[in-house]
Amino acid sequence: MTAIRLALVDDDPLVRAGLALMLGGAEDIEIVGEAADGAEAETLVDRTRPDVVLMDIRMPNVDGLTATERLRARKEAPQVVVLTTFHADEQVLRALRAGAAGFVLKDTPPGDILEAVRRVAAGDPVLSPTVTRQLMEHAAGSTADTRKAEARSRIAALNEREREVAVAVGRGGSNADIAAELFMSVATVKTHVSRILAKLDLNNRVQVALLTYDAGLLEEDGH
């Protein structure tokens, strides 16, 4: 079994030490390094090539949001899980739009944080549809109409089948769930998801979910 290479980024050394203690004991986790801010995080990623970065949002100098945007824009980007003290927070939403695969609260039990790291390393988002909806509702406001128009314009690049798959992803369906719902093989679903990501210039399923929500497709779908 190949261990998941994990980097810890938080400006509080006690938090980093606690996370290292909690997560480093797992057989399938290797803590490859720690950083105290976003700038250090980029250097750390260059040096250690982690699979997953556990990233605090609020840090001095370069914050976690900026660091997430920079890391996820790379060609061989690590997965990023955001650490936060707030459930529905504008900065969390921005991090997800920038490509973070999910977020965990700092008071989350160690086993749940570990599971989040494992899921993200396996390519699965760690956001339930309910949490995604709460975040989107939190962000709804004066810019909602503009976002809806922009999202619908981008979604228009998809063909009908890809749009169906995108909506299913937005509802939180796994590849197996979507395959059963739309009567196609899991391999075909994976192909559609890859095409959707490429056409929309997105890098994970969370971003697809956010875009379908912005476009109002989940409401139209009746879910």
Backbone hydrogen bonds in HBPLUS format (Angstrom, degrees):
<---DONOR---> <-ACCEPTOR-->    atom                        ^
c    i                          cat <-CA-CA->   ^        H-A-AA   ^      H-
h    n   atom  resd res      DA  || num        DHA   H-A  angle D-A-AA Bond
n    s   type  num  typ     dist DA aas  dist angle  dist       angle   num
A0004-ILE N   A0028-ASP O   2.70 MM  24  5.93 172.7  1.71 146.3 143.7     1
A0030-GLU N   A0004-ILE O   2.87 MM  26  5.90 167.0  1.89 156.3 152.5     2
A0051-ASP N   A0005-ARG O   2.74 MM  46  5.06 144.6  1.87 125.8 137.1     3
A0052-VAL N   A0005-ARG O   3.09 MM  47  6.44 162.9  2.12 163.9 167.4     4
A0006-LEU N   A0030-GLU O   2.86 MM  24  5.95 172.6  1.87 154.1 155.9     5
A0032-VAL N   A0006-LEU O   2.89 MM  26  5.80 154.6  1.95 142.3 150.8     6
A0007-ALA N   A0052-VAL O   2.98 MM  45  6.44 158.0  2.03 154.7 161.9     7
A0054-LEU N   A0007-ALA O   2.89 MM  47  6.22 168.7  1.90 173.0 171.6     8
A0008-LEU N   A0033-GLY O   3.07 MM  25  6.47 164.6  2.09 153.3 156.4     9
A0035-ALA N   A0008-LEU O   2.86 MM  27  6.36 142.1  2.01 155.3 163.9    10
A0009-VAL N   A0054-LEU O   2.90 MM  45  6.05 157.0  1.96 178.1 171.3    11
A0056-ASP N   A0009-VAL O   2.88 MM  47  6.02 154.1  1.95 153.6 162.4    12
A0010-ASP N   A0035-ALA O   3.02 MM  25  6.46 148.5  2.12 165.8 161.0    13
A0015-VAL N   A0012-ASP O   3.08 MM   3  5.35 121.4  2.44 103.9 117.7    14
A0016-ARG N   A0012-ASP O   3.10 MM   4  6.49 163.0  2.13 156.2 160.8    15
A0017-ALA N   A0013-PRO O   2.89 MM   4  6.04 158.7  1.94 142.8 149.0    16
A0018-GLY N   A0014-LEU O   2.89 MM   4  6.06 155.4  1.95 143.6 150.5    17
A0019-LEU N   A0015-VAL O   2.90 MM   4  6.14 161.7  1.93 154.0 158.6    18
A0020-ALA N   A0016-ARG O   2.86 MM   4  6.04 162.4  1.89 151.6 156.9    19
A0021-LEU N   A0017-ALA O   2.94 MM   4  6.11 153.2  2.02 143.5 150.8    20
A0022-MET N   A0018-GLY O   2.89 MM   4  6.08 159.6  1.93 148.0 153.9    21
A0023-LEU N   A0019-LEU O   2.79 MM   4  5.81 169.7  1.80 157.1 159.9    22
A0024-GLY N   A0020-ALA O   2.81 MM   4  5.12 144.8  1.94 127.7 138.7    23
A0026-ALA N   A0023-LEU O   3.21 MM   3  5.85 163.8  2.24 116.5 121.2    24
A0029-ILE N   A0026-ALA O   3.24 MM   3  5.42 168.3  2.25 113.2 114.3    25
A0041-ALA N   A0037-ASP O   2.93 MM   4  6.16 145.1  2.05 145.4 156.6    26
A0038-GLY N   A0062-VAL O   2.73 MM  24  4.59 150.6  1.82 155.3 147.2    27
A0042-GLU N   A0038-GLY O   3.14 MM   4  6.46 149.8  2.24 146.5 151.3    28
A0043-THR N   A0039-ALA O   3.33 MM   4  6.70 160.3  2.37 147.5 152.1    29
A0044-LEU N   A0040-GLU O   2.80 MM   4  6.01 158.6  1.84 152.3 159.1    30
A0045-VAL N   A0041-ALA O   2.87 MM   4  6.09 157.3  1.92 150.8 156.2    31
A0046-ASP N   A0042-GLU O   3.01 MM   4  6.25 156.9  2.07 145.2 151.4    32
A0047-ARG N   A0043-THR O   3.03 MM   4  6.28 149.7  2.13 144.8 153.0    33
A0048-THR N   A0044-LEU O   2.83 MM   4  5.96 158.3  1.87 156.3 161.9    34
A0049-ARG N   A0045-VAL O   2.94 MM   4  5.05 153.1  2.01 133.6 138.3    35
A0079-GLN N   A0051-ASP O   2.91 MM  28  6.17 162.0  1.94 154.1 148.5    36
A0053-VAL N   A0079-GLN O   2.77 MM  26  6.20 148.0  1.87 151.7 162.3    37
A0081-VAL N   A0053-VAL O   2.88 MM  28  6.20 166.4  1.90 161.2 164.4    38
A0055-MET N   A0081-VAL O   2.81 MM  26  6.04 163.3  1.83 157.8 163.5    39
A0083-LEU N   A0055-MET O   2.61 MM  28  5.51 163.8  1.64 138.2 138.3    40
A0064-GLY N   A0057-ILE O   2.82 MM   7  4.02 152.2  1.89 130.1 131.3    41
A0067-ALA N   A0063-ASP O   3.07 MM   4  6.32 163.7  2.10 150.9 156.1    42
A0068-THR N   A0064-GLY O   2.84 MM   4  5.92 150.8  1.93 139.9 147.7    43
A0069-GLU N   A0065-LEU O   3.03 MM   4  6.32 163.3  2.06 151.4 155.2    44
A0070-ARG N   A0066-THR O   3.01 MM   4  6.28 160.0  2.05 150.8 156.1    45
A0071-LEU N   A0067-ALA O   2.84 MM   4  6.01 164.1  1.87 152.0 156.7    46
A0072-ARG N   A0068-THR O   2.88 MM   4  5.93 168.9  1.90 155.2 158.5    47
A0073-ALA N   A0069-GLU O   3.20 MM   4  6.18 126.8  2.50 133.4 145.1    48
A0074-ARG N   A0071-LEU O   3.15 MM   3  5.53 161.0  2.19 109.6 115.4    49
A0101-ALA N   A0080-VAL O   2.87 MM  21  5.87 148.7  1.97 154.9 164.9    50
A0082-VAL N   A0102-GLY O   3.02 MM  20  6.37 166.7  2.03 148.3 145.7    51
A0104-VAL N   A0082-VAL O   2.83 MM  22  6.28 156.6  1.89 168.9 175.1    52
A0084-THR N   A0104-VAL O   3.13 MM  20  6.43 152.4  2.21 150.6 155.5    53
A0106-LYS N   A0084-THR O   2.83 MM  22  5.75 140.0  1.99 150.0 155.4    54
A0092-VAL N   A0089-ASP O   3.03 MM   3  5.23 120.6  2.40 101.4 116.2    55
A0093-LEU N   A0089-ASP O   3.09 MM   4  6.47 160.1  2.13 155.7 161.0    56
A0094-ARG N   A0090-GLU O   2.97 MM   4  6.26 154.2  2.04 144.9 152.0    57
A0095-ALA N   A0091-GLN O   2.93 MM   4  6.17 152.2  2.01 144.2 151.7    58
A0096-LEU N   A0092-VAL O   2.97 MM   4  6.30 151.7  2.05 149.3 157.1    59
A0097-ARG N   A0093-LEU O   2.90 MM   4  6.20 155.8  1.95 149.3 156.3    60
A0098-ALA N   A0094-ARG O   2.92 MM   4  6.12 137.2  2.11 138.3 150.3    61
A0100-ALA N   A0095-ALA O   3.00 MM   5  5.64 166.4  2.01 145.4 142.8    62
A0099-GLY N   A0096-LEU O   3.03 MM   3  5.14 154.1  2.10 100.9 109.1    63
A0126-VAL N   A0101-ALA O   3.16 MM  25  6.54 161.3  2.20 151.3 155.6    64
A0108-THR N   A0105-LEU O   3.00 MM   3  5.26 158.4  2.05 116.0 117.2    65
A0112-ASP N   A0109-PRO O   2.93 MM   3  5.44 129.0  2.20 113.2 126.2    66
A0113-ILE N   A0109-PRO O   3.16 MM   4  6.56 153.6  2.23 153.1 161.2    67
A0114-LEU N   A0110-PRO O   2.93 MM   4  6.14 161.1  1.96 152.1 157.5    68
A0115-GLU N   A0111-GLY O   2.98 MM   4  6.18 152.1  2.06 138.0 145.5    69
A0116-ALA N   A0112-ASP O   2.91 MM   4  6.13 150.0  2.00 141.8 150.0    70
A0117-VAL N   A0113-ILE O   3.00 MM   4  6.32 157.7  2.06 151.2 156.2    71
A0118-ARG N   A0114-LEU O   3.02 MM   4  6.31 159.1  2.06 148.3 154.1    72
A0119-ARG N   A0115-GLU O   2.88 MM   4  6.09 161.3  1.92 150.9 155.8    73
A0120-VAL N   A0116-ALA O   2.99 MM   4  6.14 167.6  2.01 152.3 155.6    74
A0121-ALA N   A0117-VAL O   2.98 MM   4  6.10 158.5  2.03 146.5 152.8    75
A0122-ALA N   A0118-ARG O   3.06 MM   4  6.27 136.6  2.26 139.1 150.4    76
A0122-ALA N   A0119-ARG O   3.07 MM   3  5.07 127.2  2.36  93.7 108.0    77
A0124-ASP N   A0119-ARG O   2.87 MM   5  5.18 161.2  1.90 150.1 143.8    78
A0123-GLY N   A0120-VAL O   2.92 MM   3  5.02 158.2  1.97 105.4 112.1    79
A0132-THR N   A0128-SER O   3.00 MM   4  6.30 163.8  2.03 158.2 163.2    80
A0133-ARG N   A0129-PRO O   2.93 MM   4  6.11 156.9  1.98 146.2 152.1    81
A0134-GLN N   A0130-THR O   2.98 MM   4  6.28 156.0  2.04 146.9 153.6    82
A0135-LEU N   A0131-VAL O   2.97 MM   4  6.24 159.6  2.02 152.2 157.2    83
A0136-MET N   A0132-THR O   2.93 MM   4  6.20 159.3  1.97 149.9 155.9    84
A0137-GLU N   A0133-ARG O   2.82 MM   4  6.02 159.4  1.86 153.7 159.1    85
A0138-HIS N   A0134-GLN O   2.94 MM   4  6.10 149.7  2.03 142.7 151.3    86
A0139-ALA N   A0135-LEU O   3.02 MM   4  6.32 144.2  2.15 141.9 151.5    87
A0139-ALA N   A0136-MET O   3.10 MM   3  5.04 119.4  2.48  90.5 105.5    88
A0140-ALA N   A0136-MET O   2.93 MM   4  6.13 123.1  2.26 139.0 154.4    89
A0140-ALA N   A0137-GLU O   3.25 MM   3  5.02 138.7  2.43  90.5 102.0    90
A0144-ALA N   A0141-GLY O   3.05 MM   3  5.32 162.9  2.08 113.1 118.6    91
A0147-ARG N   A0143-THR O   2.94 MM   4  6.16 164.1  1.96 159.1 163.9    92
A0148-LYS N   A0144-ALA O   2.86 MM   4  6.07 152.6  1.94 148.4 156.4    93
A0149-ALA N   A0145-ASP O   3.06 MM   4  6.32 163.1  2.09 150.0 153.2    94
A0150-GLU N   A0146-THR O   3.03 MM   4  6.26 164.0  2.05 151.2 155.9    95
A0151-ALA N   A0147-ARG O   2.80 MM   4  5.91 161.0  1.83 150.3 156.1    96
A0152-ARG N   A0148-LYS O   2.92 MM   4  6.06 164.2  1.94 152.1 156.1    97
A0153-SER N   A0149-ALA O   3.06 MM   4  6.20 150.7  2.15 142.1 150.0    98
A0154-ARG N   A0150-GLU O   3.08 MM   4  6.40 151.1  2.17 145.5 152.8    99
A0155-ILE N   A0151-ALA O   2.86 MM   4  6.11 163.7  1.88 155.9 160.7   100
A0156-ALA N   A0152-ARG O   3.10 MM   4  6.16 137.0  2.30 138.2 147.6   101
A0157-ALA N   A0154-ARG O   3.07 MM   3  5.84 167.0  2.09 119.7 123.9   102
A0158-LEU N   A0155-ILE O   2.92 MM   3  5.69 169.1  1.93 125.9 129.6   103
A0163-ARG N   A0159-ASN O   2.92 MM   4  6.13 153.5  1.99 155.4 163.7   104
A0164-GLU N   A0160-GLU O   3.04 MM   4  6.36 152.6  2.12 144.4 151.1   105
A0165-VAL N   A0161-ARG O   3.02 MM   4  6.36 158.0  2.07 149.9 155.5   106
A0166-ALA N   A0162-GLU O   2.82 MM   4  6.05 156.4  1.87 147.7 154.9   107
A0167-VAL N   A0163-ARG O   2.96 MM   4  6.21 157.7  2.01 151.5 156.4   108
A0168-ALA N   A0164-GLU O   3.06 MM   4  6.31 155.5  2.12 144.5 151.3   109
A0169-VAL N   A0165-VAL O   2.86 MM   4  6.17 151.8  1.94 150.7 158.8   110
A0170-GLY N   A0166-ALA O   2.89 MM   4  6.15 151.8  1.97 143.6 152.0   111
A0171-ARG N   A0167-VAL O   3.03 MM   4  6.39 131.6  2.27 140.3 152.7   112
A0171-ARG N   A0168-ALA O   3.20 MM   3  5.12 132.1  2.45  91.5 104.0   113
A0173-GLY N   A0168-ALA O   3.10 MM   5  5.67 159.3  2.15 158.6 152.8   114
A0172-GLY N   A0169-VAL O   2.86 MM   3  5.12 156.3  1.92 109.0 116.3   115
A0178-ILE N   A0174-SER O   2.94 MM   4  6.17 167.4  1.95 158.4 161.0   116
A0179-ALA N   A0175-ASN O   2.90 MM   4  6.04 154.8  1.96 145.3 152.7   117
A0180-ALA N   A0176-ALA O   3.06 MM   4  6.28 159.9  2.10 148.3 152.6   118
A0181-GLU N   A0177-ASP O   2.95 MM   4  6.18 158.9  1.99 149.6 155.9   119
A0182-LEU N   A0178-ILE O   2.89 MM   4  5.94 160.3  1.93 152.8 157.1   120
A0183-PHE N   A0179-ALA O   2.91 MM   4  5.57 107.1  2.45 136.0 148.4   121
A0184-MET N   A0179-ALA O   3.01 MM   5  4.82 161.4  2.05 133.3 139.4   122
A0189-VAL N   A0185-SER O   3.04 MM   4  6.43 154.0  2.11 148.1 155.4   123
A0190-LYS N   A0186-VAL O   2.95 MM   4  6.26 161.1  1.98 153.5 158.0   124
A0191-THR N   A0187-ALA O   3.02 MM   4  6.30 151.5  2.10 142.7 150.4   125
A0192-HIS N   A0188-THR O   2.91 MM   4  6.23 159.1  1.96 150.8 156.0   126
A0193-VAL N   A0189-VAL O   2.84 MM   4  6.13 163.2  1.87 157.9 162.5   127
A0194-SER N   A0190-LYS O   2.95 MM   4  6.15 159.1  1.99 147.0 152.6   128
A0195-ARG N   A0191-THR O   2.98 MM   4  6.25 155.2  2.04 147.4 154.2   129
A0196-ILE N   A0192-HIS O   2.83 MM   4  6.09 156.0  1.89 152.5 159.6   130
A0197-LEU N   A0193-VAL O   2.95 MM   4  6.19 165.1  1.97 153.6 156.7   131
A0198-ALA N   A0194-SER O   3.02 MM   4  6.22 156.3  2.08 143.5 150.3   132
A0199-LYS N   A0195-ARG O   2.78 MM   4  5.96 169.7  1.79 156.1 158.9   133
A0200-LEU N   A0196-ILE O   2.95 MM   4  5.98 158.4  2.00 150.9 156.5   134
A0201-ASP N   A0197-LEU O   2.96 MM   4  5.67 108.5  2.49 131.4 145.7   135
A0202-LEU N   A0197-LEU O   2.89 MM   5  4.78 159.2  1.93 140.3 145.9   136
A0201-ASP N   A0198-ALA O   3.29 MM   3  5.05 152.9  2.37  95.9 103.8   137
A0209-ALA N   A0205-ARG O   2.89 MM   4  6.21 159.0  1.94 152.9 157.9   138
A0210-LEU N   A0206-VAL O   2.95 MM   4  6.26 159.2  1.99 152.5 157.8   139
A0211-LEU N   A0207-GLN O   2.98 MM   4  6.14 154.7  2.05 143.6 150.3   140
A0212-THR N   A0208-VAL O   2.95 MM   4  6.21 161.8  1.98 155.5 159.8   141
A0213-TYR N   A0209-ALA O   3.02 MM   4  6.20 151.9  2.10 145.0 153.0   142
A0214-ASP N   A0210-LEU O   2.87 MM   4  6.10 163.4  1.90 148.2 153.0   143
A0215-ALA N   A0211-LEU O   2.93 MM   4  6.13 152.3  2.01 146.6 153.9   144
A0217-LEU N   A0212-THR O   3.01 MM   5  5.41 145.6  2.13 165.9 164.7   145
A0216-GLY N   A0213-TYR O   2.95 MM   3  5.14 153.5  2.03 106.7 115.4   146
A0220-GLU N   A0216-GLY O   3.29 MM   4  6.51 162.0  2.33 145.3 150.2   147
A0221-ASP N   A0217-LEU O   2.94 MM   4  6.04 140.7  2.09 138.2 149.0   148
A0223-HIS N   A0218-LEU O   3.38 MM   5  5.99 158.4  2.43 173.2 169.4   149
A0222-GLY N   A0219-GLU O   3.03 MM   3  5.31 153.3  2.10 104.4 112.9   150
